[in-house]
Amino acid sequence: MVYLRFEQREVNCPNCGIRIEKLEFINPGARATKRFEEQVAYLCRHMTLSEVAAYFNLDWKTVKRIDKEYLLRTFEEISLDGLTLIGFDEVARAKGHDYLTCVFDLRNNRLIRVLQGRKESSVAKFYRELGPERCQKIQAIAMDMWGPFLNAARKYCPQAKIVFDKFHVIANYHKVVDQIRRNEFRRAESQEKELIKGSRYLLLKNRSKLSEAKEERLLDILAANENLNISYALKEQLQTLWDSPTVPEFNNAMDQWCQLARESGIPQLAKFADSLERHRSGLWTYCLYPINTARLEANNANIALLRRRAKGFRDTEYFILKIHQVSA
């Protein structure tokens, strides 16, 4: 690192007061050149603050300050004009708590806002910023089944169709399958226990992505345990619901699935079928607006990488700026 010493002229104007000479290579009030700030900010996109600090022999707080100031200067808030299809998804600033809500423009595939919290009041701030006229132009909103998202959408955009994200529905069903797996493991005899042990990945992964050896083991598990076989078969059938091209076909396929789930005799499947029925109005809408939060999930993967470089992200404003940066 090179230290620069330079003279900076200062004048005392009788009309304007004291004025300091502007220099092209340094921002006003900065203690590092523009080029150095850009280099620090570039490395902070790919390394932890501690790693960048060690590279430049600086304190990590200094690196964070430089990066944050650079992001504040270069960040441009995206206009909310022209929105018609939007999506909401929550992300945890730290694993399991302290949530933020990401809002996406699904037509143009871009992040438009990051909101603090995931309560209805947090989401309401976005809709108030959007304003009544622009809210009226929203045609559909993708989200998971989180109540505050749903309540705010119905209040501010009552004309918009709610589209419950299929990836979240499948993820919720995966939790049901895993619960059944754990129950069956506890009930099993020692030989079957050994077969079921460590099978979570096999039961939740798409069969097409399994190796030949793993697929063979999966088939052995399904042949040995009726409840796991039923829940797995229904998992594959559930995924086909969203292939239905029309609303009547979707509802017919969903009716058949719910009937099979209830007739299985497995309480967890019957309970999940009841949940689908309660949220039906936000499921068949996918046939009208085939939108989902896949882009949001990809964004979450980037945010997970940010969390692993978590030092300094106790500063919420900085974390939000970094989310915008990795989502650009």
C-alpha positions in Angstrom: 0.0 0.0 0.0 1.3 3.5 -0.9 0.7 6.6 1.2 0.2 9.9 -0.7 1.0 13.3 0.7 -0.3 16.3 -1.3 -1.3 19.9 -0.8 -4.9 20.8 -1.1 -5.7 24.5 -1.6 -8.2 26.2 0.7 -9.7 29.6 0.1 -11.8 31.9 2.3 -14.4 33.5 0.1 -16.1 36.6 1.6 -19.4 35.4 0.0 -19.2 31.6 0.2 -17.0 31.1 3.2 -14.2 28.5 3.3 -13.9 26.4 0.2 -11.5 23.4 -0.3 -10.1 22.5 -3.7 -11.8 19.5 -5.4 -9.4 16.9 -6.5 -10.2 14.4 -9.4 -8.6 11.4 -7.8 -10.3 11.6 -4.3 -13.8 11.9 -3.1 -14.7 14.8 -0.7 -13.8 13.8 2.9 -12.3 10.5 1.8 -9.0 9.2 3.2 -8.3 6.9 0.2 -8.1 7.6 -3.5 -10.9 6.6 -5.8 -8.8 3.9 -7.4 -7.9 2.4 -4.1 -11.6 2.5 -3.0 -12.6 0.7 -6.2 -10.0 -1.9 -5.7 -11.1 -2.6 -2.1 -14.8 -2.7 -3.2 -13.9 -5.1 -6.0 -12.1 -7.5 -3.7 -15.0 -7.2 -1.1 -17.3 -8.8 -3.7 -15.2 -12.0 -3.7 -13.5 -12.1 -0.3 -14.3 -11.6 3.4 -13.6 -8.3 5.0 -10.9 -9.9 7.1 -9.2 -11.3 4.0 -9.2 -8.0 2.2 -8.0 -6.3 5.4 -5.1 -8.7 5.6 -4.2 -8.2 1.9 -3.9 -4.4 2.4 -2.7 -4.5 6.0 -5.7 -2.6 7.2 -8.2 -3.0 10.0 -11.4 -4.9 8.8 -13.5 -2.0 10.0 -11.6 0.4 7.7 -12.2 -2.0 4.8 -15.9 -2.2 5.7 -16.1 1.6 5.8 -14.5 2.0 2.4 -16.7 -0.7 0.9 -19.9 0.7 2.4 -19.1 4.3 1.3 -18.4 3.1 -2.2 -21.7 1.2 -2.3 -23.6 4.2 -1.0 -22.1 6.4 -3.7 -22.7 4.0 -6.6 -26.1 2.5 -5.6 -29.0 3.7 -7.7 -32.5 2.8 -6.4 -34.6 1.2 -9.1 -37.7 2.9 -10.3 -41.0 1.3 -9.3 -42.8 2.4 -12.5 -44.2 -0.2 -14.9 -44.4 -3.1 -12.4 -47.0 -5.8 -13.2 -45.6 -9.0 -11.8 -43.8 -9.0 -8.5 -42.5 -11.6 -6.0 -41.7 -11.6 -2.3 -39.3 -13.9 -0.4 -37.8 -13.6 3.0 -34.1 -14.1 3.8 -32.4 -14.5 7.2 -29.7 -12.0 7.9 -28.4 -14.6 10.4 -29.5 -18.2 10.2 -32.9 -18.7 11.7 -33.7 -15.1 12.8 -33.7 -11.4 11.9 -35.3 -11.5 8.5 -35.2 -9.2 5.5 -37.7 -9.3 2.6 -36.6 -9.2 -1.0 -39.0 -7.8 -3.6 -38.5 -8.8 -7.2 -39.8 -7.5 -10.5 -40.5 -10.8 -12.1 -41.2 -9.5 -15.6 -37.7 -8.0 -15.8 -36.0 -10.5 -13.5 -34.5 -8.0 -11.1 -34.3 -7.2 -7.4 -36.1 -3.9 -6.7 -36.2 -3.5 -2.9 -34.9 -5.1 0.3 -37.2 -4.5 3.2 -36.3 -4.8 6.9 -38.3 -7.5 8.5 -41.0 -9.7 7.1 -44.0 -8.5 9.1 -47.1 -7.1 7.4 -46.1 -3.6 8.4 -42.7 -4.0 6.7 -44.3 -5.1 3.4 -47.0 -2.4 3.7 -44.2 0.2 3.5 -43.3 -1.1 0.0 -46.9 -0.9 -1.1 -47.2 2.7 0.3 -44.1 3.6 -1.6 -45.6 2.0 -4.7 -48.7 4.2 -4.3 -52.4 3.5 -5.2 -52.0 4.1 -8.9 -49.1 1.7 -9.4 -50.6 -0.8 -7.0 -53.6 -1.0 -9.3 -51.4 -2.1 -12.2 -50.0 -5.2 -10.4 -51.5 -8.2 -12.1 -50.0 -11.1 -10.0 -47.8 -11.5 -6.9 -45.7 -14.6 -6.3 -45.0 -15.6 -2.7 -44.9 -18.4 -0.2 -47.8 -19.0 2.1 -46.6 -16.6 4.8 -49.6 -14.8 6.2 -48.2 -11.2 6.4 -47.3 -11.3 2.7 -50.8 -12.5 1.8 -52.6 -10.0 4.0 -50.6 -7.0 2.7 -51.2 -8.0 -0.9 -55.0 -8.4 -0.4 -55.1 -5.0 1.3 -53.1 -2.9 -1.2 -53.5 -4.9 -4.4 -56.9 -6.6 -4.1 -57.2 -7.0 -7.9 -53.9 -8.9 -8.2 -53.8 -12.7 -8.4 -51.9 -14.4 -5.6 -49.6 -17.2 -6.9 -48.2 -19.4 -4.2 -44.7 -20.5 -5.2 -44.5 -24.1 -6.2 -41.0 -24.4 -4.9 -42.1 -23.5 -1.4 -45.1 -26.0 -1.7 -42.7 -28.8 -2.7 -40.2 -27.7 0.0 -43.1 -28.0 2.6 -44.0 -31.4 1.3 -40.3 -32.5 1.6 -40.6 -31.6 5.3 -43.6 -34.0 5.5 -41.7 -36.8 3.8 -38.8 -36.3 6.2 -41.1 -36.4 9.2 -42.6 -39.7 7.9 -39.1 -41.0 7.4 -38.2 -40.3 11.0 -41.4 -41.9 12.3 -40.8 -45.0 10.2 -37.2 -45.2 11.4 -38.3 -45.1 15.0 -40.8 -47.9 14.4 -38.6 -50.1 12.3 -36.9 -53.3 13.3 -33.1 -53.3 13.3 -32.6 -54.6 9.8 -35.1 -52.1 8.3 -33.6 -49.3 10.5 -30.3 -49.9 8.8 -31.9 -49.6 5.4 -33.7 -46.4 6.2 -30.8 -44.8 8.0 -29.3 -41.9 6.0 -32.0 -42.0 3.3 -33.2 -38.4 3.6 -31.3 -37.3 0.5 -32.5 -40.3 -1.6 -36.2 -39.6 -0.7 -36.1 -35.9 -1.4 -33.8 -35.7 -4.5 -35.3 -36.1 -7.9 -34.8 -39.6 -9.1 -33.3 -38.5 -12.4 -30.4 -36.9 -10.5 -29.5 -40.1 -8.6 -26.7 -42.3 -9.6 -27.5 -45.9 -10.6 -26.3 -47.2 -7.2 -28.3 -44.7 -5.2 -31.4 -45.3 -7.3 -31.1 -49.0 -6.6 -30.9 -48.3 -2.9 -33.9 -46.0 -3.1 -36.0 -48.8 -4.7 -34.9 -51.2 -1.9 -36.2 -48.7 0.7 -39.5 -48.1 -1.1 -40.0 -51.8 -1.5 -39.4 -52.4 2.2 -41.5 -49.6 3.6 -45.1 -49.0 2.5 -45.5 -45.5 4.0 -42.3 -44.2 2.5 -43.3 -45.7 -0.8 -46.7 -44.0 -0.7 -45.2 -40.6 0.4 -42.5 -40.8 -2.3 -45.1 -41.7 -5.1 -47.2 -38.7 -4.0 -44.2 -36.5 -4.0 -43.6 -37.3 -7.7 -47.3 -36.8 -8.5 -47.4 -33.5 -6.6 -44.7 -32.1 -8.8 -46.8 -32.7 -11.9 -49.7 -30.5 -10.7 -48.0 -27.4 -12.2 -47.8 -29.1 -15.6 -51.6 -28.7 -15.9 -52.2 -26.2 -18.8 -55.7 -25.0 -17.6 -57.4 -24.2 -14.3 -59.9 -27.0 -14.5 -57.2 -29.6 -15.2 -55.1 -28.2 -12.3 -58.1 -28.5 -9.9 -58.9 -32.0 -11.1 -55.3 -33.1 -10.7 -55.2 -31.5 -7.2 -58.5 -33.2 -6.2 -57.1 -36.6 -7.2 -53.9 -35.9 -5.3 -55.7 -34.8 -2.1 -58.0 -37.9 -2.3 -55.0 -40.2 -2.5 -53.3 -38.4 0.4 -56.3 -38.8 2.6 -56.9 -42.4 1.6 -53.3 -43.3 2.4 -54.0 -43.6 6.1 -50.9 -41.4 6.9 -52.0 -38.5 9.1 -49.2 -36.2 7.9 -50.3 -36.6 4.2 -53.9 -35.9 5.1 -52.9 -32.8 7.0 -50.9 -31.6 4.0 -53.8 -32.2 1.7 -56.0 -30.0 4.0 -53.3 -27.3 3.8 -53.4 -27.4 0.0 -57.2 -27.1 0.0 -57.0 -24.0 2.2 -54.6 -22.4 -0.2 -56.2 -23.6 -3.4 -57.0 -20.1 -4.7 -53.3 -19.3 -4.8 -52.3 -22.5 -6.5 -54.4 -22.8 -9.6 -53.5 -19.1 -10.5 -50.2 -20.5 -11.7 -52.1 -21.6 -14.9 -52.9 -17.9 -15.5 -49.6 -16.5 -14.4 -46.8 -19.1 -14.6 -44.5 -17.1 -12.3 -42.5 -18.4 -9.4 -39.7 -17.4 -7.1 -36.9 -19.4 -8.7 -35.0 -16.2 -9.4 -35.5 -15.3 -5.7 -34.1 -18.7 -4.7 -31.0 -18.1 -6.8 -30.7 -14.8 -5.1 -30.9 -16.6 -1.7 -27.9 -18.7 -2.7 -25.9 -15.5 -3.3 -27.1 -14.2 0.1 -26.0 -17.4 1.8 -22.5 -16.8 0.4 -22.7 -13.3 1.9 -23.7 -14.7 5.3 -20.6 -16.9 5.3 -18.6 -13.7 4.9 -20.7 -12.3 7.8 -18.3 -10.1 9.8 -19.7 -6.6 9.5 -23.2 -7.6 8.4 -24.5 -6.8 11.9 -24.9 -3.4 10.1 -28.2 -3.9 8.3 -27.8 -1.0 5.9 -24.5 -2.5 4.7 -26.0 -6.0 4.4 -28.8 -4.6 2.2 -26.3 -2.8 0.0 -24.4 -6.0 -0.4 -27.6 -7.9 -1.4 -28.3 -5.3 -4.1 -24.7 -5.7 -5.3 -24.8 -9.5 -5.7 -28.2 -9.3 -7.3 -27.3 -6.7 -9.9 
